[in-house]
């Protein structure tokens, strides 16, 4: 199937999903990330900013700016940040449609479009499924196919599998909202299946604590990101994330 056809199928699934009656709302969320490996994301300090709007029928439109470089980058000669040239942020534009099967069980489908430096990088159709127990425990899965726009080819016109890298990303999360305290704990396991010959499958871990309060809800998170490249496999990036979310 051609990549353009895959996008149309993904959008068709999204539109055809039955709508869920929900409260219309908007959100803004952002964070600052402190990395112990600046080469992992191009800088020792990065930021993410995301905003979105959910309509009453369960449709969400969103845009995310990721890997905004705040600290010293790895592009500067002699580690001189004054002479560095930071790469533009990665931009995701998304459309998702959610549906409540019952009061606890929900499903969703959607499509994310990844841009960088003014051009398309990946097509990302996705599906979600989740269950919220009455005791404050929640489970959720997101499966996203990350399709690279352009296959790398060698001088003979053959696809270069060393650099061509379509991915499958699986997010499996478990959350617990304390009944007597305005605190939520969440663990998310991320697993990547990489197609490139110079990459291995990799795993990431995210552990977040959120203060549930009226207005701005701050959170703190620890991440452990596994390097997928064969030469650095197992050399992980540890990240401390400080962020907050405002829903309105």
Buried (B, 14 or more C-beta within 10 A) or exposed (E): EEBEEBBEEBBEBBEEBEBBEBEEEEBBBBBBBBBEBBBBBBBBBBBBBBBBEBBEBBBBBBBBBBBBBBBBBBBBEEEEEEEBEBBEBBBBEBBBBBBBEEEEEBBBBBBBBBBBEEEEBBBBBBBBBBBBEEEEEBEBBBBBBBBBEEBBEEEEEEEBEEBBBBBBBBBBBEBBBEEEEEEBBBEBBBBBBBBBEBBBBBBBBBEBEBBEEEEEBEBBBEBEBBBBEEEBBEEBBEBEBEBBBEBE
